[in-house]
Structure formats: C-alpha cells, structure tokens
C-alpha cells in the first residue's frame, strides 16, 4: 500500500475565502443544508458530503486558534482571539449542529440509510448522530463555553510556571531532566523547587477544578442523568463497555500491576542503597549511569525519528516525511517554510503536554509537545506520530465523521508506535548509537508500558469518585486521592511533603480539559502490547500490516471491529491484564538492566 498524500480536496460546497472563525460565514451554509430538499438516499449522501465539508472547515478554524493559543499562552492577542471564538462563535455553532443532527437522524430513518446492502457503511454514523441528538440541551451550551474558558485558564496557569534553577529560568518540562541526575542532592533540590512552584498555584488550580465540577454536574443533570458520570459515558459514545468494566480494570491493576511496581521499587531502593525511596529517586538510573540524552532540540528529534520510521516501514516513513523538518516554533516558523506542522521544544509561555491535532480541511496533522531532550520525549514524539499516521491513513475518507476513530483505538495507533519502534532506536543516525544505551531505553519503555497502567487506574478511579460525589470539599478530594495513591501508587516515602502528595493529581491535564478521557489509555495500551507481542511471534511486517489495516478504517466500524481488524481482542479485564503482564515480564528478563 502506497502512503496516501495529503493534498487538499477541492471544495464544491465551501466558497473561496470562507472564514470559519466568523459565524456570519457559517450560518448561511448551515441554513442551506437545513432547507435543501432531500428525497432519496442518493441525495442524502450528497447532503452528508456537503455537511462534512462544512464541519471540516469549521473544525479547522477552531483548531488553528487552539494551536496558536497553546503555543504561546503569553500572547494576549492570540489568547483573546481564542476566547472570542469560544465565547461568541462556538456557542452559536452548537445549536446549528444540533439542528443538522436532528435532520440527519430524521432523514436516515425515513430513507433507511443504515439498511440494505450499503447499510453497514452508515450504521456507525447514524448511531452516533442519534446519540448526539438525545444528549443536546440548549441550556448546556453556555456551560460548555464556561468550561472551555476555564480550560484555557488552567493552561495559562500551568504554562506560566517556571523555576530559577541551575543559574537560569526553566520550564517544568525542562526541570524534569534533573530527576534523572545521578547527583541525589541536585535531584532533591530540583524536585523541591518544582513542588514549591506548583504549590504556589495549588489553590488557584483547586478553584478552577471546583468550578469545572459544578458546571459538569449541571451539564449531566440538564441532560437527564443523575450525575456527570452517566453523561460522560454517553457523550464519549462508550457503547461497548461500562462502569463495571472500568472497575474490573482498576481491580486488575491493583492485584496484578501494583505488586510488580512494588517489586521494582524495592529493587530500586536496594540498588540505590537507600533507607527509603523519596519522590526524587524514581527516575534516576539504578546503576548510577548518566541520564539518557537521545537528542538535542526539536530539529534533531525529527531527523532521528525519521531514521527510526525508515527502518520500521517505508509506508509510515513516507507519511512522517510529509510533516517536514520541524521549524521548532509554530508562532515563529522558518522563513519560506510554509505552514508549521510541528512545535516541539519546551519554552516559557507554552501550554503543558503534547497532542496531535488534525486540520480537517487541509487534511494535515499538527504535532505539539514540550521536548527537553529526554527518553520520554522520544516516546512522546513516536506516540504523537502514531496519531498523525492514523489521521493520514484516513485522509481519503470523504466523511469527516469517519476520519477519526473512538479514542480507545486512536490510542492504539499512538501507543503501538512506542513499542513497534523499539528495535530501531539505535544504530547510526538513531537515538542511541551505543548498544547499551539502546537496551536501557528499550527496557525503560517496556517497564513504563506496564507500570503506567496503575496511574491510569488511579486517574480513572479518581474521576469516577469526583463526579459521583460533586458536593465534596477540597479536603474530601485530597483524602480520596491519598486513598487511591495508597491503593495504586509507588512505594515512596513522602515524609515532610504531605501537601505535594495531596495535590499530585493537579499535574494531570486530562482532568481539566478532557474529563473522563484516560481509561482509553489503559484499553489502548493493552491493545498496543498485544500488537507488539504479535510482532515478536509473527514478525514485524505482520504487525505493521495489521496496524495499517485497522487504522485505515478510521471510525467507520464499531470499536470491537476496529480491534479485530488490527488482530486484537477487545478485552481489558483481569485475565487480559495478567496474560499481557506475564509475557512482558518474560521479555524484560531477556534485557540487561
């Protein structure tokens, strides 16, 4: 299969000069769709394609504003432009989108769109549309606007955090490098500096979250649910699993993953010759070797990633090449470089985290991250590239709704890249020319792929409790977090740092901007590990073929079908967790420390 190209599809419905940031441009096209006669399946399909073009154009307009906002949280003009859109345009689009959804649901039923020989093609679309119609409430639109603005406020608060350390001002991602230092005093000093800075804004972040909880509870109750939990499950189209499945995953992590973590922590404590592990002892190499430093700067991160993908598969390598060399900054692209598709380096005033965002009309992905030259940055780059591959493999899909998949499978796309690239990290031009460093990186990634499951369970369980008990106090919330940390956390001595431990949840950005989006990582990690095991058993080529086959379906099939297309079971219960962990432990035994 040749790599798809990312050429824009000429629009037949959207006029030239269309501005998706202005409601005055959007409304006439939406009204035209609402009023257009549709008397046959053929006419309905044409209507769907035109609506898809409109949705893509509007989506891209919002994406560009969001990207600019996260790339420079200190540029007031950029921040104001995003806020104006969130306050004045997005709230007007939502009722129009609801009317279009209503009409689609009605026409699909009248013209039996999901019946007959071609019915499978539109079954997921009509199911999802009916769900959106059932959930929509006019009174929730201003609440969602308020939530988006609070999310922006959280990003600005985190983005402004810097620390004076080692003779210069540094961002939080840059400070994370010191956690790998072999100088324990330096690690402790860096950790204390970071925690002191985070705690300065802990009250402000608590206030943001308090407001979010109240607003989300109202959103759920307005839609007829007892709380936000039920609303979130339906809004995320979780048709194939429920709360009981998530709690089974929590239990599996407690009984299978946590014992492994505690065993690894005990080994770490012994190797470091410590009386107890402190929070600043969790990332340093247990043999006292210097930290892995796989690259310096975003441009080198891209060039070495290109080498890795070139070794993995020419189809994926061709896709990655289309992202460019990475000018380093979205807001300051290289001269004559054209639009930026990457913004990779950490800097002051940049929002936290990493993401891949598809510009839906151009059909070009954008990757954002906060690289500081660490192995975790390599994993993030490969992860976000996997998301970009997913988007690019669906680039020829005419329906926007099918150019993305359920998050649980989107994360298979990204997490699989962290694992399937492991044999290719070293060698000339790679991240680790030294074979010993390569082995360390591979071991670290495999251990992380398993131990992260306990953190995923912690965050998911935390969210279930928070929104099932929306009237809780801040003290209640912190107390419950401590219970979860005791259940799922590391074997760490927090003496003297009770406030830091109670507020550790604040660093998880998903809790603020993407509520209930986290269990997906656990489901997907098990899927990615399953694909990695198939690569060991049947060869890398087989695994990549399955990967591309599954991703190329986009969101056109139900979630279990997407897993099946990639050769994976849709199972994240105790049995599945235990089978995967036991196999990974055997593989770890083959790798040197």
C-alpha angles and dihedrals in degrees: 000000000000119000110262116244122235100226114147117253110238109246120236095179106035113074121229112266092031111164112204092190091068120073089206088068095045104045100063092053092047091048090050089056092047092052100039113113112245115186106155142034089254091056091044092054090050088049090051092053092051092048089049090056091051092048091049093051092049092045092052092050090055091043093056092052092047093048092050091046094053094043093058117019091171097059102097094195091056092045092049092049091054092045092050090052093048093047102037111023110028093054090055094047094055097065090046091050088050091054090050090048090050091052093047092050091049095046092045090055095044094047095035092234094174095048132084130029094323095041095106090062093066103027096098092044094052092044092052093045093053088051092053092049091051092050101045118109122173091217091060094061096080090043090055089050090054090049092052091051091049088052089054089050091053091050091050091049093051094040091057093056113112134154131214102227138144090011099306146066111266137182122237093256089051091050091055088074090072091062086073094051116122088218103091094196090054091049092051093047092050093047092049091049092051094046093048089053094047093048091054087069098032092105093049091050091048088054092051091050093046090056092046092052092051093048095046091049089055091048091055095045092046087057092052101262127130090233142346093275095074092042092051093052092053094041089054090050093239093172096147104050140023145197093290091058090052092050089050088054090051090052092048090053091048094050101033110023102035094056088054091049092049090049091051091047092052089051090050092050092051094046092051091045093232131153088222139352114257125199091261093055099068103088105035117107109263092222093054095249120152115269118272110258104185099172145000116228135347097282092057090045089057096045093051092045088054089056091050094050091045089060094043102053135332092225093057091040089056091052094048092051089061090066091069132224097302114251087212099237130055092203093048108037121180115272113276090000095123122218116356117242096178137046107174116153124090116241141157114283095026119124116248128259134021136273146165115229123188118219093218101201096046087038089221125132127226124207122206125184144143104240119186101170099271134131089249087060090056089053091048092050093050090044095053090043087058089056089049091051089053091054093044095049088057095046095113094051105115095207114074090207089064096046089081131046136210109293091244089066096035087063091052085060092054102035092048089062091057089057106032091054094055096099090053104051095096137051130069112340092008130112095263116034088171109081092214092055090048091053090050091052093048092049092047092051094049093048091047092049089060103034093049088068090075091054090048090053090049094053094043094048089047092054093048090054095043095054096037087056103037094161094062121127125237089255090052090051094050092046091053091048089055090051090053092046090053089050100045108010137105125276093258132151106227096178110155094011104079093136091053091051094046091051099041091108091068092077093064102095094193090070089066109034102023112032116199091008100124112072084071088073091057094049091046095045090058089049092049091048088050091054090047090053090051088054089056094047102037104020134267094271091060092049093049091048090053090045093054093043092054096043094048090065091067108188097325095112134048116270098259089051091054091053090048092051088056090049094253135127116236096232131124100162128119095278093052093047093050094048093051095045094049091052094047090050089056091051091048090055088063093056123080118244 
